[in-house]
Amino acid sequence: MKNSTRFQLMAMMFLLYFVWGSWYGQMSKYMFTQLGATGQQVGNAYAAFSIAMIIAPFFVGMIADRYFAAQKVLGVLSLAGAGLLYFLTGVTDADTFFWVILAYCITFAPTMALTTSIAMQQVQDSEKEFPAIRVMGTVAWIVVSNIIGFYGFGDNVMIFKISMVTAAVLGVYSFFLPNTPPKPSTSTSFSDILGLDAFTLFKDRSFAIFFISSLLICIPLSFYYAMANPSLTDAGMTNVENKMSLGQASEVVFMLLIPLAFRKLGVKWMLIVGLIAWIVRFIGFGYGDVNTEWLLYLAIILHGVCYDFFFVTGQIYTDSKAGEKYRSSAQGLITIATYGIGMAIGSSLAGLVADHYTVDGIKDWSSIWMVPAGISAIVLVLFILFFKDNKVKAAN
């Protein structure tokens, strides 16, 4: 692959995740502060993203991949998203906000798969070349989080204006990306996208337990995305967005440690370490404050262990169990179950729990965070008792 193409793809990833990182982690604080939203309304807004993630594979797999060049679809969706974000900046009612953010997420969610598809079709060696391209997305998230934190934009409409402008830039830029033509010969079906073929893998009890655990752990994951920012703000932490970007930095570090961890621990214990980290981080969020701020930092930095040791390791485990025949179906099934169903349930539950533990406008964050900690503990016990497989091809 030519260096010019590589830099084009890296810029594409940077812009995409700059768009997402501008608003996603801060949306709850914005809704609580500017819209006077309830916890349930905030939870519903985050669930909108999960609903879009369920819809996106059908759009990409059954329409975009078959009939249109991927970079042109990316451009049109990004420009449409910029238009919806412009409309969103004028919304002052939390209920109306839900419908607009849902419409926006439906335009945004497919772009995540499209950018991966564009990159994968341009690289010659995906294992060697794709990570350097994809990591620019994490870099973008860190950069935009620090910009928002430095200027104190986290609780105002500027988070959506930044996203809007960047989405417009990405939309125009997309039309200059390397051509990625449609694949008319692809026979992607409804059952392929749902991953129905992969149900045969459930004959393996350990894979079935892993699948159930993955779905359930996305419920606590949703609490983190929806509630961490306002929780840290209420705990007295300053420059929250800057400090939360340490979570993405740790994600990069622990991603690099995965090959070593496979050799030393094996897949079962990596997944267990990931689950234990979830419990510890929620306890840190629940009991940390300005007097024990190290607990808050610990909770933030554990994001790398939580995400990489469970979700990235899980993707590798799924790939090894599925083999060539069921690889695409299995990954599709896991994606819809976790980022779609699991996080939709978690986002809605997070909002309800936040409302339950709110009295006279004051949230009892210790009680709120013990709910995802308890769910994580249940998943951990389930996993330890019934998951037996500790081998994976990637470890060799």
C-alpha positions in Angstrom: 0.0 0.0 0.0 1.3 3.4 -0.9 2.1 5.9 1.9 -0.3 8.4 0.4 -3.1 5.9 0.7 -2.1 5.0 4.2 -2.2 8.6 5.3 -5.6 9.1 3.6 -7.0 6.2 5.6 -5.4 7.3 8.8 -7.0 10.8 8.4 -10.4 9.1 7.6 -10.2 7.2 10.9 -9.1 10.3 12.8 -12.0 12.4 11.5 -14.6 9.7 12.1 -13.7 9.2 15.8 -13.2 13.0 16.3 -16.9 13.3 15.3 -18.0 10.5 17.7 -15.7 11.5 20.6 -16.9 15.1 20.5 -20.3 14.3 21.9 -20.6 10.7 23.1 -19.0 10.8 26.5 -20.3 14.3 27.2 -23.9 13.9 26.1 -25.2 12.9 29.5 -23.7 16.0 31.2 -25.1 18.2 28.5 -28.6 16.7 28.8 -28.6 17.0 32.6 -27.3 20.5 32.6 -28.8 22.2 29.5 -32.0 20.2 28.9 -33.0 19.4 32.5 -33.3 15.8 31.4 -34.2 12.9 33.7 -32.0 9.8 34.0 -34.4 7.9 31.9 -34.3 10.5 29.1 -30.5 10.3 29.2 -30.5 6.5 29.2 -32.9 6.6 26.2 -30.6 8.9 24.3 -27.7 6.5 24.7 -30.0 3.6 23.8 -30.6 5.4 20.5 -27.0 4.7 19.5 -27.5 1.0 20.3 -30.7 0.9 18.2 -28.7 2.4 15.3 -26.0 -0.2 15.8 -28.6 -3.0 15.3 -29.9 -1.3 12.1 -26.4 -0.4 10.7 -25.3 -4.0 9.6 -28.4 -4.4 7.5 -27.8 -1.1 5.8 -24.1 -1.8 5.1 -24.4 -5.5 4.3 -27.6 -5.5 2.2 -27.5 -2.1 0.5 -24.3 -0.1 0.6 -21.9 -3.0 -0.1 -24.0 -4.2 -3.1 -24.9 -1.1 -5.0 -22.7 1.9 -4.1 -19.0 2.7 -3.7 -18.3 2.7 0.0 -16.5 6.1 0.1 -19.5 7.8 -1.6 -21.9 6.3 0.9 -19.6 7.5 3.7 -19.6 11.0 2.3 -23.4 11.2 1.9 -24.0 9.8 5.4 -21.5 12.1 7.0 -23.0 15.2 5.3 -26.5 14.1 6.3 -25.3 13.6 9.9 -23.8 17.1 9.9 -27.2 18.5 8.9 -29.0 16.6 11.7 -26.4 17.8 14.2 -27.1 21.4 13.1 -30.7 20.8 13.8 -29.8 19.2 17.1 -28.0 22.3 18.3 -31.3 24.1 18.4 -33.3 21.5 20.3 -34.1 22.4 23.9 -36.5 19.7 24.9 -35.2 16.3 26.1 -38.0 14.3 24.4 -37.4 15.9 21.0 -33.7 15.5 21.5 -34.1 11.7 21.6 -35.7 11.6 18.2 -33.1 13.8 16.6 -30.2 11.9 18.2 -31.8 8.7 17.0 -32.0 10.0 13.5 -28.4 11.2 13.7 -27.1 7.9 15.1 -28.8 6.0 12.2 -26.6 8.0 9.8 -23.5 7.7 12.0 -23.5 4.0 13.0 -23.0 2.6 9.4 -20.0 4.8 9.0 -18.1 2.8 11.5 -18.4 -0.4 9.4 -17.9 1.6 6.2 -14.5 3.0 7.3 -13.4 -0.4 8.3 -14.5 -1.8 5.0 -12.7 0.9 3.0 -9.5 0.4 5.0 -9.6 -3.4 4.7 -10.1 -3.3 1.0 -7.1 -1.0 0.5 -4.5 -2.7 2.7 -2.4 -5.6 1.5 -1.7 -7.2 4.9 -4.5 -6.4 7.4 -2.7 -7.8 10.4 0.3 -5.5 9.9 -1.3 -2.4 8.3 -4.7 -2.0 9.7 -3.8 -1.5 13.5 -1.8 1.6 12.6 -4.8 3.0 10.7 -7.4 2.1 13.3 -5.3 3.5 16.2 -5.8 7.0 14.8 -9.4 6.7 15.9 -8.3 6.3 19.5 -5.8 9.2 19.1 -8.7 11.4 17.8 -10.8 10.5 20.8 -8.0 11.5 23.1 -7.4 14.8 21.2 -11.0 15.9 21.1 -11.6 15.0 24.7 -8.7 17.2 25.8 -9.9 20.1 23.6 -13.3 19.9 25.1 -11.9 19.6 28.7 -9.4 22.4 28.2 -12.1 24.8 27.0 -14.8 23.6 29.3 -17.2 22.7 26.6 -18.4 19.4 28.2 -21.8 20.7 29.4 -22.8 23.0 26.5 -23.9 22.8 22.9 -20.4 23.3 21.5 -19.8 19.5 21.7 -22.3 19.0 18.9 -21.1 22.0 16.9 -17.6 20.6 16.9 -19.0 17.2 15.8 -21.1 18.9 13.2 -18.2 20.8 11.6 -16.0 17.7 11.7 -18.7 15.5 10.1 -19.1 18.0 7.3 -15.3 17.9 6.7 -15.4 14.1 6.7 -18.3 14.2 4.3 -16.4 16.2 1.7 -13.1 14.4 2.4 -14.8 11.0 1.8 -15.3 11.7 -1.9 -11.5 12.0 -2.3 -10.7 8.7 -0.6 -9.5 5.7 -2.7 -12.3 4.2 -4.7 -13.9 1.2 -2.9 -16.4 -0.1 -5.4 -19.6 -2.1 -4.6 -19.4 -5.9 -4.5 -22.4 -7.0 -6.6 -21.4 -10.6 -6.3 -21.7 -10.6 -2.6 -24.6 -12.8 -1.4 -25.2 -11.2 1.9 -28.5 -12.3 3.3 -30.7 -11.4 6.2 -29.6 -14.5 8.1 -25.9 -13.7 7.3 -26.2 -10.3 9.0 -28.1 -11.7 12.0 -25.4 -14.3 12.3 -27.9 -17.1 12.4 -25.4 -19.6 10.9 -23.2 -19.1 14.0 -25.9 -20.5 16.3 -24.3 -23.9 15.7 -21.4 -22.7 17.9 -23.7 -22.7 20.9 -23.2 -26.5 21.0 -20.0 -25.6 22.7 -21.0 -24.7 26.3 -18.0 -22.5 26.8 -18.8 -20.4 23.7 -22.4 -20.1 24.8 -21.3 -18.9 28.3 -18.9 -16.4 26.6 -21.7 -15.1 24.4 -24.1 -14.7 27.3 -21.4 -13.0 29.4 -20.6 -10.6 26.6 -24.2 -9.6 26.3 -24.6 -9.1 30.0 -21.3 -7.2 30.6 -22.5 -4.6 28.0 -25.1 -3.6 30.6 -22.4 -2.3 33.0 -20.5 -0.9 30.0 -23.5 1.3 29.2 -23.4 2.7 32.8 -19.8 3.9 32.2 -20.5 5.6 28.9 -23.7 7.3 30.1 -22.9 8.2 33.7 -19.1 8.5 34.2 -18.8 12.1 33.1 -21.6 13.6 35.3 -20.5 11.3 38.2 -16.9 12.5 38.1 -18.1 16.1 37.8 -20.4 15.7 40.9 -17.5 14.1 42.8 -15.6 17.3 42.4 -13.1 16.4 39.7 -12.1 19.2 37.5 -11.2 19.0 33.7 -13.2 15.8 33.6 -12.9 15.3 29.8 -9.1 15.7 29.9 -8.8 13.1 32.7 -11.2 10.6 31.1 -9.0 10.6 28.0 -6.5 8.6 30.1 -9.0 5.7 29.6 -8.3 5.7 25.9 -4.6 6.0 26.5 -4.7 2.9 28.7 -6.7 1.2 25.9 -3.7 1.6 23.6 -1.2 0.3 26.2 -3.2 -2.8 27.1 -3.9 -3.5 23.4 -0.2 -3.8 22.9 0.0 -6.2 25.9 -2.6 -8.6 24.6 -0.1 -11.0 22.8 2.0 -11.3 26.0 -1.1 -11.8 28.1 -2.3 -14.6 25.8 1.0 -16.4 26.4 1.0 -15.9 30.1 -2.7 -16.2 31.0 -4.6 -17.8 28.2 -8.1 -16.7 27.1 -10.1 -17.8 30.2 -7.9 -15.8 32.7 -7.7 -12.8 30.4 -11.5 -12.6 30.3 -11.6 -13.1 34.1 -9.1 -10.3 34.7 -11.3 -8.1 32.4 -14.4 -8.9 34.5 -12.6 -8.3 37.8 -11.4 -4.9 36.5 -15.1 -3.9 35.7 -16.0 -4.6 39.4 -13.0 -2.6 40.7 -13.6 0.4 38.5 -17.3 0.7 39.4 -16.3 0.6 43.1 -13.8 3.3 42.4 -16.4 5.5 40.7 -18.9 4.8 43.6 -16.6 5.7 46.5 -14.0 8.1 45.0 -14.2 11.9 45.6 -11.9 14.9 45.8 -10.4 13.4 49.0 -9.8 10.0 47.5 -9.3 11.1 43.9 -6.8 8.2 43.3 -9.9 5.9 43.2 -11.4 8.0 40.4 -8.1 7.9 38.4 -7.9 4.1 39.0 -11.5 3.7 37.7 -10.6 5.7 34.6 -7.3 4.0 33.8 -8.9 0.6 34.2 -10.8 1.2 31.0 -8.0 -0.3 29.0 -8.1 -3.6 31.0 -11.9 -3.7 31.0 -12.3 -3.1 27.3 -9.2 -4.9 25.8 -9.1 -7.9 28.0 -12.8 -8.7 27.6 -14.0 -7.3 24.3 -10.9 -7.4 22.1 -9.9 -10.8 23.6 -13.4 -11.9 23.0 -13.3 -11.0 19.3 -10.1 -13.1 19.0 -11.7 -16.0 20.8 -14.8 -15.8 18.7 -12.7 -15.7 15.5 -10.8 -18.8 16.6 -13.9 -20.8 17.6 -15.8 -19.9 14.5 -13.2 -20.7 11.9 -13.4 -19.6 8.3 -16.9 -21.0 7.7 -18.7 -19.1 10.5 -16.3 -16.2 11.0 -18.4 -13.3 9.6 -21.7 -14.7 11.0 -20.2 -15.1 14.5 -18.7 -11.6 14.6 -22.0 -10.2 13.3 -24.0 -12.0 16.0 -21.7 -10.9 18.8 -21.8 -7.2 17.5 -25.6 -7.1 17.4 -25.9 -8.9 20.8 -23.4 -6.6 22.6 -23.4 -3.1 21.1 -27.0 -3.5 20.0 -29.1 -5.5 22.5 -26.8 -5.4 25.6 -26.0 -1.8 25.5 -29.5 -0.8 24.7 -30.7 -2.6 27.8 -27.8 -1.1 29.8 -28.4 2.5 28.7 -32.1 2.3 29.6 -31.4 0.6 32.9 -28.7 3.2 33.7 -31.2 6.0 33.3 -33.8 4.3 35.5 -31.3 3.5 38.2 -30.0 7.1 38.2 -33.6 8.4 38.6 -34.2 5.9 41.4 -31.2 7.1 43.4 -31.9 10.8 42.8 -33.5 12.8 45.6 -34.2 16.5 45.3 -31.9 16.7 42.3 -29.0 15.1 44.1 -27.7 11.7 42.8 -26.5 9.0 45.2 -23.6 7.9 43.0 -22.3 5.3 45.4 -25.6 3.4 45.1 -25.9 4.0 41.4 -22.4 2.5 40.7 -23.1 -0.5 42.9 -25.7 -1.7 40.4 -23.3 -2.3 37.5 -20.7 -3.6 40.0 -23.2 -6.2 41.1 -24.1 -7.2 37.6 -20.4 -7.5 36.8 -19.9 -9.7 39.8 -22.8 -12.0 38.7 -21.3 -12.3 35.3 -17.9 -13.1 36.8 -19.3 -15.9 38.9 -21.2 -17.3 36.0 -18.1 -17.2 33.8 -15.8 -18.8 36.4 -18.2 -21.7 37.1 -19.1 -22.6 33.5 -16.4 -21.4 31.1 -13.8 -24.1 30.6 -12.0 -23.3 27.4 -8.5 -21.7 27.9 -7.1 -22.2 24.4 -7.2 -20.0 21.4 -5.3 -20.0 18.1 -4.1 -16.5 18.5 -2.1 -17.5 21.5 0.2 -19.7 19.4 
